[in-house]
Amino acid sequence: MARSRLTVSKEDYLKAILEAEREGEHVISATLVHRLAVSAPAVTMAIRRLKKDGLVEVRQGQVQLTPEGRDIARRIVTRHHLIERMLSEIFGMDWYKVHDEAERLEHAVSDDFEQLLIEKLGTDGLCPHGNDAEPEPSASRRKRGLLQLSEAQQGSTYRVTATYERDRELLEFLDSRGIRPGVHVEVRERSYDKTVTLRTDTGVVSIGAPVADKVWLSLKK
């Protein structure tokens, strides 16, 4: 399909499907309702159009990308990743702001500009949130020895490696408490309700389990 025939909406759906797959979800209509904050009828109509375009298939209620749909989705997430890195590494934008800005810009990137970004930034770097271009499944992170902040052991010091990036309020919350990729945190206490108390460069802070699940760590190096 020529890129000129793709709408921003279609690109958003394809990217959301790919990201959900990579994060270990079986993608159904409800998955897209949640991820894209749209109505169920809107998702039904969008899937119908994507099927007609040969970009998705639906098997037993599960939405799957076709090879063409997957290629397009990968191109979009790559461009998103490159834009995040450009905004951070070249323009110095705060790490917790770049995702939302990249969401707006990713649809406007031409092939020529994408190539310039690759030549400038390379293809191996992580985004400011510590993530690769395509989301890495939790199982893969664990195989590399990473763990979630909610699993961290009392008395140990860790390096923050990555955070969930699709929630601006979460990222600002983490930043205000000194929790960002690359910093070290010391686990002071784990409470019965799974609240984790840390020492960071802002002092002693407490993080609830829902937030701690969004932060990945490695042992201090």
Helices and strands as residue ranges (DSSP letters): G 3-5, H 8-22, H 29-36, H 40-52, E 56-59, E 62-65, H 67-85, I 86-90, H 98-105, G 106-108, H 111-121, H 138-143, E 147-148, G 149-151, E 157-163, H 168-176, E 184-190, E 196-200, E 203-207, H 209-212, E 215-219
